[in-house]
Amino acid sequence: MARSELKIGVLGSGSWATAIVKILTTNTQPIYWWIREDEIAESVTQTGVNTQYLSSTKIDTKKIKVYTDIKKVIEKSDYIILVIPAAFIHHSLQNIQPAMLANKKIISAVKGIVPEKMEIVADYLMSEFKISINNIGIISGPSHAEEIALEKLTYLTSASQNKDLAESVANIFRCNYVKASTSDDIFGTEYAAVLKNIYALGCGIYKGLGYGDNFMAAFIANCAKEMKHFIGTIHPIDRTLYDSVYLGDLLVTAYSQFSRNRTFGNMIGQGYSVATVQLEMNMVAEGYYATRCIHEINKNYGASIPIIETIYNILYQGKPQALELKKLCDILV
């Protein structure tokens, strides 16, 4: 089936969802788009502008159909791209029955863990909705929504154990400013996307405390080693973490001015409370929720993850951040 004939739905209305809709409208139409908030849905329908996220981006209203009823988008779509923050996925899908998703292709663009179930999205879709792994895909890579909006060249990876699905998804994302490759490492790709947010948050805390670029480079190198160890422990297959979907995503999230996780951590490092940061940002930093989830998941695996445990101690145990991070510095190489 030609990509222009695919029936594609997007669930979510944040920055990344808006950027994805922008990409998809270059290749196929209409895009069925679920937006929960009535005010945003009305604005997008009438003007093509998401007033809350990426407000400088204009979407061609002739190429989208906006709904505030999630079931309508699911019903109309063959491919469903999930771009709801992980912390809200379970609530958003609570009235969706497994039969509604039967034979649908579900593509996760979420870079987080469903906290109610302590599962990455692929595992959640299989356990909660009985979706075959062959109907599940992941789209990931170093991709800040703000740069997509500016049509800056971006590299994405479409991962699925179904090679045809991986290629089909890659094809619908390819355009003049997006290149997309394929992978069969669905679990490694998804866990890497979760972990890099935690590490970027850690970078932000160190930055807020005044650490410099020399240290930051060493810290990120250690994060890459820890990521490789954890993913290899939880899902041991032959993979290299030098690909852009792993290392590239870690680097851009750790260094970029657009990184909400780095911003979140930076404010924590400057002394703000978690509640204050969440209020000030008005955006979801997946790394905050992922820190607790990975801490809990790792109880079943026992991987050595001192960086994540240090960040967990700061965010969830209330331990003094300067002291905790200084202790971590002593074991980094």
C-alpha positions as a Markdown table, in Angstrom:
| # | Residue | x | y | z |
|---|---|---|---|---|
| 1 | Met | 0.0 | 0.0 | 0.0 |
| 2 | Ala | 1.4 | 3.4 | -0.9 |
| 3 | Arg | 2.1 | 5.7 | 2.0 |
| 4 | Ser | -0.4 | 8.2 | 0.7 |
| 5 | Glu | -3.2 | 5.6 | 1.1 |
| 6 | Leu | -2.4 | 4.6 | 4.7 |
| 7 | Lys | -4.9 | 5.6 | 7.4 |
| 8 | Ile | -2.8 | 7.1 | 10.1 |
| 9 | Gly | -3.9 | 8.3 | 13.5 |
| 10 | Val | -1.8 | 10.3 | 16.1 |
| 11 | Leu | -2.7 | 10.2 | 19.8 |
| 12 | Gly | -1.3 | 13.1 | 21.7 |
| 13 | Ser | -1.1 | 16.9 | 21.5 |
| 14 | Gly | 2.3 | 17.9 | 22.9 |
| 15 | Ser | 5.4 | 19.2 | 21.1 |
| 16 | Trp | 6.5 | 15.9 | 19.8 |
| 17 | Ala | 3.0 | 14.9 | 18.7 |
| 18 | Thr | 2.7 | 18.2 | 16.8 |
| 19 | Ala | 6.1 | 17.7 | 15.2 |
| 20 | Ile | 5.1 | 14.2 | 14.1 |
| 21 | Val | 1.9 | 15.5 | 12.5 |
| 22 | Lys | 3.9 | 18.1 | 10.7 |
| 23 | Ile | 6.2 | 15.3 | 9.3 |
| 24 | Leu | 3.3 | 13.0 | 8.4 |
| 25 | Thr | 1.3 | 15.6 | 6.5 |
| 26 | Thr | 4.2 | 15.8 | 4.0 |
| 27 | Asn | 3.6 | 12.2 | 2.9 |
| 28 | Thr | 0.0 | 11.3 | 3.5 |
| 29 | Gln | -3.4 | 12.8 | 4.3 |
| 30 | Pro | -5.6 | 13.1 | 6.1 |
| 31 | Ile | -4.0 | 12.5 | 9.4 |
| 32 | Tyr | -6.5 | 11.6 | 12.1 |
| 33 | Trp | -5.3 | 13.5 | 15.3 |
| 34 | Trp | -6.6 | 13.0 | 18.8 |
| 35 | Ile | -6.2 | 16.1 | 20.9 |
| 36 | Arg | -7.7 | 15.9 | 24.4 |
| 37 | Glu | -8.0 | 19.6 | 25.2 |
| 38 | Asp | -11.0 | 21.2 | 23.5 |
| 39 | Glu | -9.3 | 24.6 | 23.3 |
| 40 | Ile | -6.2 | 23.2 | 21.5 |
| 41 | Ala | -8.4 | 21.1 | 19.2 |
| 42 | Glu | -10.4 | 24.1 | 18.2 |
| 43 | Ser | -7.3 | 26.2 | 17.5 |
| 44 | Val | -5.7 | 23.5 | 15.4 |
| 45 | Thr | -8.8 | 22.8 | 13.4 |
| 46 | Gln | -9.4 | 26.5 | 12.6 |
| 47 | Thr | -5.8 | 27.8 | 12.3 |
| 48 | Gly | -3.5 | 24.8 | 12.1 |
| 49 | Val | -1.7 | 26.1 | 15.2 |
| 50 | Asn | -1.2 | 24.3 | 18.5 |
| 51 | Thr | -1.5 | 27.3 | 20.9 |
| 52 | Gln | 0.2 | 25.5 | 23.8 |
| 53 | Tyr | 3.0 | 23.6 | 22.1 |
| 54 | Leu | 5.2 | 24.5 | 19.1 |
| 55 | Ser | 2.9 | 27.5 | 18.5 |
| 56 | Ser | 5.2 | 28.8 | 15.8 |
| 57 | Thr | 4.5 | 25.7 | 13.7 |
| 58 | Lys | 1.7 | 25.8 | 11.1 |
| 59 | Ile | -0.1 | 22.6 | 10.1 |
| 60 | Asp | -2.1 | 22.5 | 6.9 |
| 61 | Thr | -5.7 | 22.1 | 8.1 |
| 62 | Lys | -6.7 | 20.5 | 4.8 |
| 63 | Lys | -4.5 | 17.5 | 5.7 |
| 64 | Ile | -5.7 | 16.8 | 9.2 |
| 65 | Lys | -8.9 | 15.7 | 10.9 |
| 66 | Val | -9.0 | 16.6 | 14.6 |
| 67 | Tyr | -11.0 | 14.7 | 17.2 |
| 68 | Thr | -11.4 | 15.0 | 20.9 |
| 69 | Asp | -12.8 | 11.5 | 21.0 |
| 70 | Ile | -9.9 | 9.1 | 21.1 |
| 71 | Lys | -12.1 | 6.2 | 20.0 |
| 72 | Lys | -13.0 | 7.8 | 16.7 |
| 73 | Val | -9.3 | 8.2 | 15.8 |
| 74 | Ile | -8.6 | 4.6 | 16.8 |
| 75 | Glu | -11.6 | 3.4 | 14.8 |
| 76 | Lys | -10.5 | 5.3 | 11.6 |
| 77 | Ser | -6.8 | 4.4 | 11.7 |
| 78 | Asp | -4.8 | 1.4 | 10.5 |
| 79 | Tyr | -1.6 | 2.8 | 12.0 |
| 80 | Ile | -1.8 | 4.4 | 15.4 |
| 81 | Ile | 1.1 | 6.5 | 16.5 |
| 82 | Leu | 1.1 | 6.9 | 20.3 |
| 83 | Val | 2.6 | 10.2 | 21.5 |
| 84 | Ile | 1.0 | 10.5 | 24.9 |
| 85 | Pro | 3.4 | 11.1 | 27.8 |
| 86 | Ala | 4.1 | 7.8 | 29.5 |
| 87 | Ala | 2.7 | 9.1 | 32.8 |
| 88 | Phe | -0.7 | 9.6 | 31.2 |
| 89 | Ile | -1.0 | 6.6 | 28.8 |
| 90 | His | -2.8 | 4.3 | 31.1 |
| 91 | His | -5.4 | 6.9 | 32.0 |
| 92 | Ser | -5.9 | 8.0 | 28.4 |
| 93 | Leu | -6.5 | 4.4 | 27.2 |
| 94 | Gln | -8.6 | 3.2 | 30.2 |
| 95 | Asn | -11.8 | 3.0 | 28.1 |
| 96 | Ile | -10.1 | 1.3 | 25.2 |
| 97 | Gln | -10.9 | -2.4 | 24.9 |
| 98 | Pro | -8.4 | -4.8 | 23.3 |
| 99 | Ala | -10.8 | -5.6 | 20.5 |
| 100 | Met | -10.7 | -1.9 | 19.4 |
| 101 | Leu | -6.9 | -2.3 | 18.7 |
| 102 | Ala | -7.1 | -5.8 | 17.1 |
| 103 | Asn | -5.1 | -5.9 | 13.9 |
| 104 | Lys | -4.0 | -2.3 | 14.2 |
| 105 | Lys | -0.4 | -1.3 | 13.9 |
| 106 | Ile | 0.6 | 0.5 | 17.0 |
| 107 | Ile | 3.7 | 2.7 | 16.8 |
| 108 | Ser | 5.1 | 4.2 | 20.0 |
| 109 | Ala | 6.9 | 7.5 | 19.9 |
| 110 | Val | 6.9 | 7.6 | 23.7 |
| 111 | Lys | 10.2 | 7.8 | 25.5 |
| 112 | Gly | 9.1 | 6.7 | 28.9 |
| 113 | Ile | 7.7 | 3.9 | 31.1 |
| 114 | Val | 4.0 | 3.4 | 32.0 |
| 115 | Pro | 4.3 | 4.0 | 35.8 |
| 116 | Glu | 1.1 | 2.1 | 36.8 |
| 117 | Lys | 2.5 | -1.1 | 35.2 |
| 118 | Met | 6.3 | -0.5 | 35.4 |
| 119 | Glu | 6.5 | -1.5 | 31.7 |
| 120 | Ile | 8.0 | 0.0 | 28.6 |
| 121 | Val | 5.2 | 0.8 | 26.1 |
| 122 | Ala | 5.8 | -2.3 | 23.9 |
| 123 | Asp | 5.4 | -4.6 | 26.9 |
| 124 | Tyr | 2.4 | -2.6 | 28.1 |
| 125 | Leu | 0.7 | -2.9 | 24.7 |
| 126 | Met | 1.2 | -6.7 | 24.7 |
| 127 | Ser | 0.2 | -7.3 | 28.3 |
| 128 | Glu | -2.7 | -4.8 | 28.6 |
| 129 | Phe | -4.2 | -5.1 | 25.1 |
| 130 | Lys | -2.9 | -8.5 | 23.8 |
| 131 | Ile | -1.4 | -6.8 | 20.8 |
| 132 | Ser | 1.0 | -9.1 | 18.8 |
| 133 | Ile | 4.6 | -8.0 | 18.9 |
| 134 | Asn | 4.5 | -8.1 | 15.1 |
| 135 | Asn | 2.0 | -5.2 | 15.2 |
| 136 | Ile | 4.1 | -3.1 | 17.4 |
| 137 | Gly | 6.8 | -0.6 | 16.3 |
| 138 | Ile | 8.9 | 2.1 | 17.9 |
| 139 | Ile | 10.0 | 5.4 | 16.3 |
| 140 | Ser | 12.9 | 7.0 | 18.0 |
| 141 | Gly | 16.2 | 8.8 | 17.6 |
| 142 | Pro | 17.8 | 12.2 | 18.3 |
| 143 | Ser | 14.9 | 14.4 | 17.5 |
| 144 | His | 13.9 | 17.5 | 19.3 |
| 145 | Ala | 10.5 | 18.7 | 18.2 |
| 146 | Glu | 11.7 | 22.3 | 18.0 |
| 147 | Glu | 14.2 | 21.4 | 15.3 |
| 148 | Ile | 11.6 | 19.3 | 13.4 |
| 149 | Ala | 9.4 | 22.4 | 13.4 |
| 150 | Leu | 12.3 | 24.3 | 11.8 |
| 151 | Glu | 12.8 | 21.5 | 9.3 |
| 152 | Lys | 16.3 | 20.8 | 10.5 |
| 153 | Leu | 17.8 | 17.5 | 9.2 |
| 154 | Thr | 16.9 | 14.7 | 11.6 |
| 155 | Tyr | 17.7 | 11.0 | 11.7 |
| 156 | Leu | 15.0 | 8.6 | 13.0 |
| 157 | Thr | 15.0 | 4.8 | 13.5 |
| 158 | Ser | 11.9 | 2.7 | 13.0 |
| 159 | Ala | 12.2 | -0.5 | 15.1 |
| 160 | Ser | 10.0 | -3.6 | 14.9 |
| 161 | Gln | 10.5 | -7.3 | 14.9 |
| 162 | Asn | 8.2 | -7.2 | 11.9 |
| 163 | Lys | 10.6 | -6.1 | 9.2 |
| 164 | Asp | 7.8 | -5.0 | 6.8 |
| 165 | Leu | 6.3 | -2.9 | 9.5 |
| 166 | Ala | 9.6 | -1.3 | 10.4 |
| 167 | Glu | 10.2 | -0.3 | 6.7 |
| 168 | Ser | 6.6 | 0.9 | 6.3 |
| 169 | Val | 6.8 | 3.2 | 9.3 |
| 170 | Ala | 10.3 | 4.4 | 8.2 |
| 171 | Asn | 8.8 | 5.3 | 4.8 |
| 172 | Ile | 5.9 | 7.3 | 6.2 |
| 173 | Phe | 8.4 | 9.4 | 8.2 |
| 174 | Arg | 10.9 | 10.0 | 5.4 |
| 175 | Cys | 10.8 | 13.5 | 3.9 |
| 176 | Asn | 13.2 | 16.2 | 2.7 |
| 177 | Tyr | 14.3 | 16.9 | 6.3 |
| 178 | Val | 13.9 | 13.4 | 7.9 |
| 179 | Lys | 15.9 | 10.3 | 7.1 |
| 180 | Ala | 14.7 | 7.1 | 8.6 |
| 181 | Ser | 16.5 | 3.7 | 9.0 |
| 182 | Thr | 15.1 | 0.4 | 10.4 |
| 183 | Ser | 16.0 | -1.9 | 13.3 |
| 184 | Asp | 14.7 | -5.1 | 14.8 |
| 185 | Asp | 15.9 | -4.1 | 18.3 |
| 186 | Ile | 12.5 | -3.0 | 19.6 |
| 187 | Phe | 13.3 | -3.4 | 23.3 |
| 188 | Gly | 16.8 | -1.9 | 23.2 |
| 189 | Thr | 15.6 | 1.0 | 21.2 |
| 190 | Glu | 12.8 | 1.7 | 23.7 |
| 191 | Tyr | 14.9 | 1.3 | 26.8 |
| 192 | Ala | 17.6 | 3.5 | 25.4 |
| 193 | Ala | 15.0 | 6.2 | 24.9 |
| 194 | Val | 14.0 | 5.9 | 28.5 |
| 195 | Leu | 17.5 | 5.9 | 30.0 |
| 196 | Lys | 18.8 | 8.9 | 28.0 |
| 197 | Asn | 16.2 | 11.1 | 29.7 |
| 198 | Ile | 17.4 | 10.0 | 33.1 |
| 199 | Tyr | 21.0 | 10.7 | 32.2 |
| 200 | Ala | 20.1 | 14.1 | 30.7 |
| 201 | Leu | 18.3 | 15.0 | 33.9 |
| 202 | Gly | 21.6 | 14.1 | 35.8 |
| 203 | Cys | 23.5 | 16.3 | 33.4 |
| 204 | Gly | 21.2 | 19.2 | 34.2 |
| 205 | Ile | 21.7 | 18.7 | 38.0 |
| 206 | Tyr | 25.4 | 18.8 | 37.6 |
| 207 | Lys | 25.2 | 21.8 | 35.4 |
| 208 | Gly | 23.0 | 23.6 | 38.0 |
| 209 | Leu | 25.6 | 22.9 | 40.6 |
| 210 | Gly | 28.3 | 24.5 | 38.4 |
| 211 | Tyr | 30.1 | 21.6 | 36.9 |
| 212 | Gly | 31.8 | 22.3 | 33.6 |
| 213 | Asp | 32.0 | 20.8 | 30.1 |
| 214 | Asn | 35.2 | 18.8 | 30.9 |
| 215 | Phe | 33.3 | 16.9 | 33.6 |
| 216 | Met | 30.1 | 16.7 | 31.5 |
| 217 | Ala | 31.9 | 14.8 | 28.7 |
| 218 | Ala | 33.2 | 12.2 | 31.2 |
| 219 | Phe | 29.8 | 11.9 | 32.8 |
| 220 | Ile | 28.0 | 11.2 | 29.5 |
| 221 | Ala | 30.7 | 8.7 | 28.6 |
| 222 | Asn | 30.0 | 6.9 | 31.8 |
| 223 | Cys | 26.2 | 7.1 | 31.2 |
| 224 | Ala | 26.7 | 5.4 | 27.8 |
| 225 | Lys | 28.6 | 2.6 | 29.5 |
| 226 | Glu | 25.9 | 2.2 | 32.1 |
| 227 | Met | 23.2 | 2.3 | 29.4 |
| 228 | Lys | 25.0 | -0.5 | 27.5 |
| 229 | His | 25.3 | -2.6 | 30.7 |
| 230 | Phe | 21.6 | -2.2 | 31.8 |
| 231 | Ile | 20.2 | -2.9 | 28.3 |
| 232 | Gly | 22.5 | -5.8 | 27.9 |
| 233 | Thr | 21.3 | -7.2 | 31.2 |
| 234 | Ile | 17.6 | -6.7 | 30.7 |
| 235 | His | 17.6 | -7.8 | 27.0 |
| 236 | Pro | 20.8 | -9.5 | 25.9 |
| 237 | Ile | 21.2 | -9.5 | 22.2 |
| 238 | Asp | 24.0 | -8.5 | 19.8 |
| 239 | Arg | 23.7 | -4.8 | 19.4 |
| 240 | Thr | 26.0 | -1.7 | 19.1 |
| 241 | Leu | 25.1 | 1.4 | 21.1 |
| 242 | Tyr | 27.0 | 3.6 | 18.7 |
| 243 | Asp | 24.0 | 4.0 | 16.4 |
| 244 | Ser | 22.2 | 7.3 | 16.5 |
| 245 | Val | 19.1 | 5.9 | 18.0 |
| 246 | Tyr | 21.1 | 5.0 | 21.1 |
| 247 | Leu | 24.2 | 7.2 | 21.5 |
| 248 | Gly | 22.9 | 10.0 | 19.3 |
| 249 | Asp | 19.7 | 10.4 | 21.3 |
| 250 | Leu | 21.7 | 10.4 | 24.5 |
| 251 | Leu | 24.0 | 13.1 | 23.3 |
| 252 | Val | 21.3 | 15.4 | 22.0 |
| 253 | Thr | 19.2 | 15.1 | 25.1 |
| 254 | Ala | 22.2 | 15.6 | 27.4 |
| 255 | Tyr | 23.5 | 18.7 | 25.6 |
| 256 | Ser | 20.7 | 20.5 | 23.7 |
| 257 | Gln | 19.1 | 23.7 | 24.8 |
| 258 | Phe | 15.8 | 22.1 | 23.8 |
| 259 | Ser | 16.1 | 19.2 | 26.3 |
| 260 | Arg | 13.3 | 19.4 | 28.8 |
| 261 | Asn | 15.0 | 16.7 | 30.9 |
| 262 | Arg | 18.3 | 18.7 | 31.1 |
| 263 | Thr | 16.3 | 21.8 | 31.9 |
| 264 | Phe | 14.4 | 19.9 | 34.7 |
| 265 | Gly | 17.7 | 18.7 | 36.2 |
| 266 | Asn | 19.3 | 22.1 | 35.9 |
| 267 | Met | 16.5 | 23.7 | 38.0 |
| 268 | Ile | 16.9 | 20.9 | 40.6 |
| 269 | Gly | 20.6 | 21.6 | 40.7 |
| 270 | Gln | 19.9 | 25.3 | 41.3 |
| 271 | Gly | 17.8 | 24.4 | 44.4 |
| 272 | Tyr | 14.2 | 24.3 | 43.1 |
| 273 | Ser | 11.9 | 21.6 | 44.4 |
| 274 | Val | 10.4 | 19.0 | 42.0 |
| 275 | Ala | 6.9 | 20.5 | 42.4 |
| 276 | Thr | 8.2 | 24.0 | 41.6 |
| 277 | Val | 10.0 | 22.7 | 38.5 |
| 278 | Gln | 7.0 | 20.9 | 37.2 |
| 279 | Leu | 4.9 | 23.9 | 37.7 |
| 280 | Glu | 7.4 | 26.3 | 36.0 |
| 281 | Met | 8.0 | 24.0 | 33.0 |
| 282 | Asn | 4.4 | 23.1 | 32.2 |
| 283 | Met | 5.9 | 20.2 | 30.2 |
| 284 | Val | 6.5 | 16.6 | 31.1 |
| 285 | Ala | 10.1 | 15.6 | 31.7 |
| 286 | Glu | 9.9 | 11.8 | 31.2 |
| 287 | Gly | 13.2 | 11.3 | 33.0 |
| 288 | Tyr | 11.7 | 12.2 | 36.4 |
| 289 | Tyr | 9.1 | 9.4 | 36.2 |
| 290 | Ala | 11.5 | 7.0 | 34.5 |
| 291 | Thr | 14.0 | 7.3 | 37.3 |
| 292 | Arg | 11.7 | 5.6 | 39.8 |
| 293 | Cys | 10.5 | 3.1 | 37.2 |
| 294 | Ile | 14.0 | 1.9 | 36.3 |
| 295 | His | 14.9 | 1.7 | 40.0 |
| 296 | Glu | 11.9 | -0.6 | 40.6 |
| 297 | Ile | 12.4 | -2.6 | 37.4 |
| 298 | Asn | 16.1 | -3.2 | 38.2 |
| 299 | Lys | 15.1 | -4.9 | 41.4 |
| 300 | Asn | 14.4 | -8.0 | 39.2 |
| 301 | Tyr | 17.7 | -7.8 | 37.4 |
| 302 | Gly | 20.3 | -6.4 | 39.7 |
| 303 | Ala | 22.3 | -4.5 | 37.1 |
| 304 | Ser | 24.9 | -2.1 | 38.4 |
| 305 | Ile | 23.4 | 1.4 | 37.7 |
| 306 | Pro | 25.0 | 3.8 | 40.2 |
| 307 | Ile | 24.2 | 6.9 | 38.1 |
| 308 | Ile | 20.5 | 6.1 | 38.0 |
| 309 | Glu | 20.5 | 5.2 | 41.7 |
| 310 | Thr | 22.2 | 8.4 | 42.6 |
| 311 | Ile | 19.6 | 10.4 | 40.7 |
| 312 | Tyr | 16.8 | 8.3 | 42.3 |
| 313 | Asn | 18.3 | 9.1 | 45.8 |
| 314 | Ile | 18.2 | 12.8 | 45.0 |
| 315 | Leu | 14.7 | 12.9 | 43.5 |
| 316 | Tyr | 12.8 | 10.4 | 45.5 |
| 317 | Gln | 14.8 | 9.8 | 48.8 |
| 318 | Gly | 15.5 | 13.5 | 49.4 |
| 319 | Lys | 19.3 | 13.0 | 49.9 |
| 320 | Pro | 21.5 | 16.1 | 49.5 |
| 321 | Gln | 22.3 | 16.4 | 45.9 |
| 322 | Ala | 25.7 | 18.0 | 46.2 |
| 323 | Leu | 26.9 | 15.1 | 48.5 |
| 324 | Glu | 25.3 | 12.4 | 46.4 |
| 325 | Leu | 26.8 | 13.7 | 43.2 |
| 326 | Lys | 30.2 | 14.2 | 44.8 |
| 327 | Lys | 30.2 | 10.5 | 45.8 |
| 328 | Leu | 29.3 | 9.5 | 42.3 |
| 329 | Cys | 32.2 | 11.6 | 40.9 |
| 330 | Asp | 34.5 | 9.4 | 42.9 |
| 331 | Ile | 33.5 | 6.2 | 41.0 |
| 332 | Leu | 33.3 | 7.6 | 37.5 |
| 333 | Val | 36.1 | 6.9 | 35.1 |
